[in-house]
Amino acid sequence: MARVKIREFDAKKLLLENLKQEYRGILVDSSTDLNDLPQRYPWLLEERLVIKPDQLFGKRGKLGLVLLDATLEQVKEYLQQNLNKEFTIGKTTDKLTHFLIEPYVEHEKEYYLSITSERDYDAIHFSEEGGINVEENWDKVTRIEVPPLEEPNLEKIDTPEKIKGFIKEIFGLYRKNHFCYLEFNPFTIDRNNNIVLIDIVTQVDSCGITLPFPKPFGRRSYPEEEHIAALDQESGASLKLTVLNPHGRIWNILSGGGASIIYLDTIANLGKQEEIANYGEYSGNPTTEETYQYTKTILSLMTKENNPNGKVLIIGGAIANFTDIEKTFIGIIKALQEYKNKLQEGKISIFVRRGGPNHQKGLKLMEQTGKELGVPIVINGPDIPMVNIVKKALEALQ
């Protein structure tokens, strides 16, 4: 399972369909014919409108990116000024490519609601003072913890029954539709006494729901990622790759979704998160050729530029149930041999930890390869805890 963000457009559409309500929202990008929109959506000419970016980042109001109570002509002017224009948020710069158009809702009161999945429970946060300043008024937010398989007890919330009923209904949809995080800031009640979802931020379990998972604002798309995604589509195994920092000094070839997260969490906990170059995993007993292609792709990224202080490559995993370690290591070794000179030039040290079927043979082959490569290599079997090789690898970066 991976927590991934989805667009506000998709989240609202999903939730309102489950609530048996019509969703009037339009997602536009550079391919949208703005002149054709009123024919398809007559309400664009009949109502006041809201437009804002829909690219998986928050605080759009504070960033001055939300146009409220506008006509269609004003929306078009807004798009002319902002569509495909670069925008900087903190240290991240990217283009604004997708925008959400919705009817503007007159309202006086704003409410805040969020649901978060924690290790042992789901946490509900609610406030009758929502909006852009909710964080400054967090002392007015009520927190309720809901254990697994239980329904929320809302006695602590002093609010009308209509809102309590809404919270319970949303909580049920949260669990049913595999949400990991859901925030309404704000939602409101309109003049017809209907609850209106104004602004939503969401994360879902990527394994539990079929929706588009766009790249977050500021995340580049790399051809190497697309290559691995294509391999993954054709394979019965799992092959995943995300480039986090192409200039990072810590590169990873990790086996198993759970183990891969443990490795990266350990790196982050040791204060080296800025040096993590990539995330991904191979699992499900990939073939030797698939593992070779996967490793070669990561090595091609890792050796594009050298760092005078060197880099480390962690080849790690837990104890496999049915992945043949020898078979996959033969694929990894083939790629390492092809990159022998670049590994030496890049001052790259390799740290290995693996267990499972035929791991003794696989580790022995890796040890022999390390001698042939002429690069520092540390080999560990399942008797060594996974996190221990992370510490050793980080020591090599000093």
Secondary structure, DSSP 8 states (H G I E B T S, - for coil): --EEE--HHHHHHHHHHHTT-----EEE-TT--TTTHHHH-THHHHS-EEEEE-SS---TTTTT--EEEE-HHHHHHHHHHHTT-EEEETTEEEE---EEEEE----S--EEEEEEE-SS-EEEEEESS-STTTGGGGGG-EEEEE-TT-----TT--S-HHHHHHHHHHHHHHHHTTEEEEEEEEEEE-TTS-EEE--EEEEEETTT--------TT----HHHHHHHHHHHH-SSEEEEEES-TT-SEEEEEESHHHHHHHHHHHHHTT-GGGB-EEEEEES---HHHHHHHHHHHHHHHTSS--TT-EEEEEEEEE-SS--HHHHHHHHHHHHHHTHHHHHHTTEEEEEEEESTTHHHHHHHHHHHHHHHTS-EEEE-TTS-HHHHHHHHHHTT-
